[in-house]
Amino acid sequence: MKIGFQGERGAYSEIAAKRIYGEKIRTVPLPSFEQVFEKVDDGSLSCGIVPLENSLAGSILQNYDLLLRHKLSIVAEVSQRITHNLIVHPGCRFADLREVHSHPQALMQCEKFLSRCPSLHKVPSYDTAGAVKWIKENKLHHAAAIASTWAAELYDMQVLQQGIESDPENYTRFVVLRRHPRPSKNAKKTSIVFSLRSVPGALFKSLSVFALRDIDLLKIESRPLHGKPWEYFFYVDFSGNTSDPNCRNALNHLTEISTFLRVLGSY
């Protein structure tokens, strides 16, 4: 199995993929989330793994938009504990540091620690593990990276300080994407996206199709409907499987109310 992820070896996405499928899978690092979707879409990869939301920083909105643009299905998810670490060249001391490199989300998640280090200039990077690779390859002994301990091991670097995230309850939800999902009777969660006519009470009516059937809504996210200002796509996660009659009836009811509806996956 080949599974693509955004970033360099040692990224949290790769760690999450190995948690789901084990160490024997072949992981393929890619520069962007869009390329992960494209490579799965064209069949170059068996599947891809992307983050959808972080418990501290919120939703990764780009990936919600990409879910709509590509006809891929969510087939699995995992909640990964994110422990950020300050990583440097072996032998470097904190007093030597002038810069800290990492993904903007990671920098934001370590804001409390970084606020106590005003001398450190924050440098955004496209990836946490990529930041480690960059300071390693460019011999930046005055710079640190924020990334996983596995990234430090992979690039032969030193962890100067562990657990520098602002809140220990720091988790990221990753989802696995496939072109041709295999139906699963054991699926317990379903994700959908839909749009509505811009009329009073439309959103209330759309959500009531679930309430009327005692279906638990787990998350709702809105994104702009391009070309129609102040109209939105609504992404909803709910408990249940599309093979359940109760859930099928709710979706059939929602089809009558919505102008667009797509099931993103039951998993």
VOTORKOL-901349 format. One record per residue (C-alpha): residue number from 0; residue in one letter; x, y, z. Coordinates in pm, whole numbers. Example, Ala and Ser with C-alpha at 12.3 -4.5 7.8 and 13.67 -1.06 7.14 Angstrom:
// residues 2
@seq 0, type A, u 1230, v -450, w 780 $
@seq 1, type S, u 1367, v -106, w 714 $
This chain:
// residues 267
@seq 0, type M, u 0, v 0, w 0 $
@seq 1, type K, u 126, v 349, w -93 $
@seq 2, type I, u -14, v 633, w 115 $
@seq 3, type G, u 67, v 997, w 44 $
@seq 4, type F, u 103, v 1275, w 298 $
@seq 5, type Q, u 196, v 1642, w 292 $
@seq 6, type G, u 542, v 1723, w 423 $
@seq 7, type E, u 873, v 1547, w 475 $
@seq 8, type R, u 954, v 1217, w 644 $
@seq 9, type G, u 883, v 1249, w 1015 $
@seq 10, type A, u 573, v 1468, w 969 $
@seq 11, type Y, u 281, v 1411, w 1206 $
@seq 12, type S, u 72, v 1295, w 907 $
@seq 13, type E, u 318, v 1012, w 845 $
@seq 14, type I, u 309, v 916, w 1212 $
@seq 15, type A, u -73, v 905, w 1196 $
@seq 16, type A, u -65, v 688, w 880 $
@seq 17, type K, u 161, v 434, w 1050 $
@seq 18, type R, u -68, v 429, w 1354 $
@seq 19, type I, u -357, v 322, w 1131 $
@seq 20, type Y, u -185, v 84, w 889 $
@seq 21, type G, u 137, v -22, w 1065 $
@seq 22, type E, u 504, v 15, w 988 $
@seq 23, type K, u 502, v -192, w 666 $
@seq 24, type I, u 314, v 65, w 454 $
@seq 25, type R, u 503, v 271, w 198 $
@seq 26, type T, u 460, v 641, w 275 $
@seq 27, type V, u 510, v 903, w 3 $
@seq 28, type P, u 599, v 1261, w 108 $
@seq 29, type L, u 446, v 1536, w -109 $
@seq 30, type P, u 493, v 1915, w -108 $
@seq 31, type S, u 126, v 2016, w -72 $
@seq 32, type F, u -215, v 1894, w 39 $
@seq 33, type E, u -342, v 1952, w -315 $
@seq 34, type Q, u -87, v 1706, w -452 $
@seq 35, type V, u -201, v 1444, w -199 $
@seq 36, type F, u -557, v 1475, w -332 $
@seq 37, type E, u -440, v 1477, w -698 $
@seq 38, type K, u -219, v 1169, w -662 $
@seq 39, type V, u -499, v 970, w -501 $
@seq 40, type D, u -746, v 1101, w -760 $
@seq 41, type D, u -534, v 989, w -1057 $
@seq 42, type G, u -458, v 647, w -906 $
@seq 43, type S, u -86, v 710, w -843 $
@seq 44, type L, u -143, v 636, w -473 $
@seq 45, type S, u -364, v 382, w -296 $
@seq 46, type C, u -475, v 649, w -51 $
@seq 47, type G, u -376, v 973, w 114 $
@seq 48, type I, u -386, v 1107, w 468 $
@seq 49, type V, u -457, v 1471, w 556 $
@seq 50, type P, u -537, v 1665, w 874 $
@seq 51, type L, u -888, v 1809, w 901 $
@seq 52, type E, u -883, v 1979, w 1240 $
@seq 53, type N, u -672, v 2050, w 1545 $
@seq 54, type S, u -813, v 2070, w 1897 $
@seq 55, type L, u -633, v 2403, w 1960 $
@seq 56, type A, u -612, v 2575, w 1620 $
@seq 57, type G, u -942, v 2455, w 1469 $
@seq 58, type S, u -1019, v 2336, w 1116 $
@seq 59, type I, u -771, v 2310, w 828 $
@seq 60, type L, u -1000, v 2491, w 586 $
@seq 61, type Q, u -795, v 2420, w 273 $
@seq 62, type N, u -861, v 2049, w 313 $
@seq 63, type Y, u -1235, v 2102, w 349 $
@seq 64, type D, u -1228, v 2288, w 15 $
@seq 65, type L, u -1021, v 2010, w -143 $
@seq 66, type L, u -1272, v 1749, w -24 $
@seq 67, type L, u -1533, v 1927, w -232 $
@seq 68, type R, u -1312, v 1968, w -540 $
@seq 69, type H, u -1205, v 1602, w -554 $
@seq 70, type K, u -1438, v 1302, w -559 $
@seq 71, type L, u -1255, v 1105, w -293 $
@seq 72, type S, u -1407, v 929, w 5 $
@seq 73, type I, u -1307, v 932, w 370 $
@seq 74, type V, u -1247, v 571, w 476 $
@seq 75, type A, u -1077, v 606, w 817 $
@seq 76, type E, u -975, v 860, w 1079 $
@seq 77, type V, u -737, v 883, w 1371 $
@seq 78, type S, u -693, v 1136, w 1650 $
@seq 79, type Q, u -319, v 1192, w 1693 $
@seq 80, type R, u -168, v 1348, w 2007 $
@seq 81, type I, u 65, v 1626, w 1892 $
@seq 82, type T, u 372, v 1679, w 2110 $
@seq 83, type H, u 591, v 1961, w 1983 $
@seq 84, type N, u 964, v 1968, w 2054 $
@seq 85, type L, u 1242, v 2222, w 2010 $
@seq 86, type I, u 1499, v 2058, w 1782 $
@seq 87, type V, u 1854, v 2178, w 1710 $
@seq 88, type H, u 2190, v 2064, w 1577 $
@seq 89, type P, u 2369, v 1835, w 1825 $
@seq 90, type G, u 2563, v 2040, w 2077 $
@seq 91, type C, u 2369, v 2365, w 2022 $
@seq 92, type R, u 2266, v 2560, w 2329 $
@seq 93, type F, u 1955, v 2773, w 2373 $
@seq 94, type A, u 2174, v 3083, w 2398 $
@seq 95, type D, u 2299, v 3015, w 2042 $
@seq 96, type L, u 1951, v 3038, w 1890 $
@seq 97, type R, u 1813, v 3335, w 1697 $
@seq 98, type E, u 1541, v 3169, w 1485 $
@seq 99, type V, u 1273, v 2904, w 1521 $
@seq 100, type H, u 1133, v 2737, w 1208 $
@seq 101, type S, u 810, v 2537, w 1174 $
@seq 102, type H, u 468, v 2516, w 1013 $
@seq 103, type P, u 253, v 2822, w 1104 $
@seq 104, type Q, u 7, v 2597, w 1289 $
@seq 105, type A, u 287, v 2452, w 1504 $
@seq 106, type L, u 424, v 2801, w 1578 $
@seq 107, type M, u 75, v 2908, w 1685 $
@seq 108, type Q, u 32, v 2597, w 1902 $
@seq 109, type C, u 355, v 2684, w 2087 $
@seq 110, type E, u 271, v 3052, w 2138 $
@seq 111, type K, u 305, v 3046, w 2520 $
@seq 112, type F, u 656, v 2901, w 2502 $
@seq 113, type L, u 762, v 3135, w 2220 $
@seq 114, type S, u 625, v 3442, w 2401 $
@seq 115, type R, u 881, v 3373, w 2673 $
@seq 116, type C, u 1157, v 3376, w 2409 $
@seq 117, type P, u 1127, v 3721, w 2242 $
@seq 118, type S, u 1478, v 3692, w 2096 $
@seq 119, type L, u 1366, v 3402, w 1872 $
@seq 120, type H, u 1248, v 3515, w 1529 $
@seq 121, type K, u 962, v 3293, w 1404 $
@seq 122, type V, u 1017, v 3160, w 1050 $
@seq 123, type P, u 715, v 2984, w 891 $
@seq 124, type S, u 785, v 2662, w 702 $
@seq 125, type Y, u 565, v 2440, w 482 $
@seq 126, type D, u 605, v 2147, w 724 $
@seq 127, type T, u 727, v 2067, w 1075 $
@seq 128, type A, u 962, v 1785, w 970 $
@seq 129, type G, u 1061, v 1992, w 667 $
@seq 130, type A, u 1181, v 2263, w 905 $
@seq 131, type V, u 1413, v 2010, w 1073 $
@seq 132, type K, u 1543, v 1897, w 735 $
@seq 133, type W, u 1601, v 2260, w 628 $
@seq 134, type I, u 1808, v 2365, w 928 $
@seq 135, type K, u 2001, v 2036, w 903 $
@seq 136, type E, u 2086, v 2063, w 531 $
@seq 137, type N, u 2165, v 2435, w 550 $
@seq 138, type K, u 2378, v 2396, w 865 $
@seq 139, type L, u 2176, v 2663, w 1051 $
@seq 140, type H, u 2334, v 2630, w 1395 $
@seq 141, type H, u 2161, v 2950, w 1507 $
@seq 142, type A, u 1814, v 2804, w 1429 $
@seq 143, type A, u 1578, v 2555, w 1592 $
@seq 144, type A, u 1278, v 2370, w 1451 $
@seq 145, type I, u 952, v 2265, w 1612 $
@seq 146, type A, u 859, v 1909, w 1517 $
@seq 147, type S, u 819, v 1549, w 1635 $
@seq 148, type T, u 1086, v 1350, w 1816 $
@seq 149, type W, u 1078, v 1108, w 1522 $
@seq 150, type A, u 1179, v 1392, w 1288 $
@seq 151, type A, u 1475, v 1463, w 1517 $
@seq 152, type E, u 1581, v 1097, w 1499 $
@seq 153, type L, u 1539, v 1076, w 1120 $
@seq 154, type Y, u 1758, v 1379, w 1056 $
@seq 155, type D, u 2012, v 1306, w 1331 $
@seq 156, type M, u 1926, v 1617, w 1529 $
@seq 157, type Q, u 1891, v 1685, w 1902 $
@seq 158, type V, u 1576, v 1754, w 2104 $
@seq 159, type L, u 1662, v 2056, w 2317 $
@seq 160, type Q, u 1324, v 2077, w 2492 $
@seq 161, type Q, u 1022, v 1844, w 2481 $
@seq 162, type G, u 652, v 1923, w 2504 $
@seq 163, type I, u 659, v 2297, w 2429 $
@seq 164, type E, u 297, v 2314, w 2302 $
@seq 165, type S, u 76, v 2566, w 2484 $
@seq 166, type D, u -178, v 2305, w 2589 $
@seq 167, type P, u -111, v 1933, w 2649 $
@seq 168, type E, u -461, v 1855, w 2512 $
@seq 169, type N, u -327, v 1908, w 2161 $
@seq 170, type Y, u -473, v 1660, w 1912 $
@seq 171, type T, u -509, v 1657, w 1535 $
@seq 172, type R, u -776, v 1460, w 1354 $
@seq 173, type F, u -641, v 1296, w 1038 $
@seq 174, type V, u -856, v 1129, w 771 $
@seq 175, type V, u -763, v 872, w 508 $
@seq 176, type L, u -890, v 925, w 151 $
@seq 177, type R, u -952, v 670, w -125 $
@seq 178, type R, u -1096, v 680, w -477 $
@seq 179, type H, u -1302, v 362, w -447 $
@seq 180, type P, u -1409, v 297, w -87 $
@seq 181, type R, u -1512, v -46, w 29 $
@seq 182, type P, u -1849, v -37, w 207 $
@seq 183, type S, u -1816, v -119, w 575 $
@seq 184, type K, u -2098, v -239, w 797 $
@seq 185, type N, u -1884, v -144, w 1097 $
@seq 186, type A, u -1867, v 227, w 1008 $
@seq 187, type K, u -1990, v 443, w 1297 $
@seq 188, type K, u -1946, v 794, w 1156 $
@seq 189, type T, u -2052, v 967, w 833 $
@seq 190, type S, u -1936, v 1295, w 678 $
@seq 191, type I, u -2143, v 1490, w 426 $
@seq 192, type V, u -2140, v 1828, w 251 $
@seq 193, type F, u -2450, v 2013, w 129 $
@seq 194, type S, u -2579, v 2353, w 22 $
@seq 195, type L, u -2918, v 2516, w 72 $
@seq 196, type R, u -3146, v 2772, w -83 $
@seq 197, type S, u -3103, v 3113, w 80 $
@seq 198, type V, u -3443, v 3123, w 250 $
@seq 199, type P, u -3543, v 3175, w 614 $
@seq 200, type G, u -3520, v 2861, w 827 $
@seq 201, type A, u -3330, v 2655, w 567 $
@seq 202, type L, u -3042, v 2561, w 797 $
@seq 203, type F, u -3278, v 2481, w 1086 $
@seq 204, type K, u -3483, v 2251, w 860 $
@seq 205, type S, u -3170, v 2078, w 727 $
@seq 206, type L, u -3040, v 1998, w 1075 $
@seq 207, type S, u -3382, v 1892, w 1198 $
@seq 208, type V, u -3374, v 1587, w 965 $
@seq 209, type F, u -3114, v 1446, w 1206 $
@seq 210, type A, u -3279, v 1566, w 1529 $
@seq 211, type L, u -3612, v 1408, w 1431 $
@seq 212, type R, u -3437, v 1071, w 1407 $
@seq 213, type D, u -3220, v 1108, w 1720 $
@seq 214, type I, u -2901, v 1113, w 1512 $
@seq 215, type D, u -2612, v 1276, w 1695 $
@seq 216, type L, u -2440, v 1560, w 1508 $
@seq 217, type L, u -2066, v 1567, w 1586 $
@seq 218, type K, u -1946, v 1869, w 1388 $
@seq 219, type I, u -2067, v 2137, w 1147 $
@seq 220, type E, u -1839, v 2360, w 938 $
@seq 221, type S, u -1940, v 2622, w 681 $
@seq 222, type R, u -1735, v 2728, w 377 $
@seq 223, type P, u -1813, v 2996, w 115 $
@seq 224, type L, u -1996, v 2886, w -199 $
@seq 225, type H, u -1775, v 3040, w -468 $
@seq 226, type G, u -1961, v 3263, w -714 $
@seq 227, type K, u -2250, v 3319, w -474 $
@seq 228, type P, u -2157, v 3575, w -205 $
@seq 229, type W, u -2291, v 3499, w 144 $
@seq 230, type E, u -2404, v 3150, w 49 $
@seq 231, type Y, u -2232, v 2845, w 197 $
@seq 232, type F, u -2150, v 2478, w 181 $
@seq 233, type F, u -2211, v 2301, w 512 $
@seq 234, type Y, u -1991, v 2011, w 617 $
@seq 235, type V, u -2151, v 1785, w 878 $
@seq 236, type D, u -2024, v 1481, w 1067 $
@seq 237, type F, u -2284, v 1262, w 1236 $
@seq 238, type S, u -2296, v 932, w 1422 $
@seq 239, type G, u -2417, v 649, w 1203 $
@seq 240, type N, u -2363, v 452, w 885 $
@seq 241, type T, u -2524, v 523, w 548 $
@seq 242, type S, u -2631, v 156, w 544 $
@seq 243, type D, u -2853, v 221, w 851 $
@seq 244, type P, u -3219, v 281, w 747 $
@seq 245, type N, u -3244, v 569, w 995 $
@seq 246, type C, u -2945, v 748, w 838 $
@seq 247, type R, u -3063, v 673, w 483 $
@seq 248, type N, u -3400, v 828, w 562 $
@seq 249, type A, u -3234, v 1138, w 707 $
@seq 250, type L, u -3020, v 1181, w 395 $
@seq 251, type N, u -3321, v 1125, w 166 $
@seq 252, type H, u -3507, v 1393, w 362 $
@seq 253, type L, u -3207, v 1628, w 337 $
@seq 254, type T, u -3196, v 1573, w -40 $
@seq 255, type E, u -3546, v 1721, w -63 $
@seq 256, type I, u -3436, v 2036, w 124 $
@seq 257, type S, u -3086, v 2090, w -16 $
@seq 258, type T, u -2968, v 2214, w -356 $
@seq 259, type F, u -2660, v 1991, w -339 $
@seq 260, type L, u -2566, v 1691, w -123 $
@seq 261, type R, u -2267, v 1459, w -128 $
@seq 262, type V, u -2168, v 1185, w 115 $
@seq 263, type L, u -1794, v 1219, w 183 $
@seq 264, type G, u -1771, v 881, w 351 $
@seq 265, type S, u -1886, v 642, w 622 $
@seq 266, type Y, u -1596, v 514, w 832 $
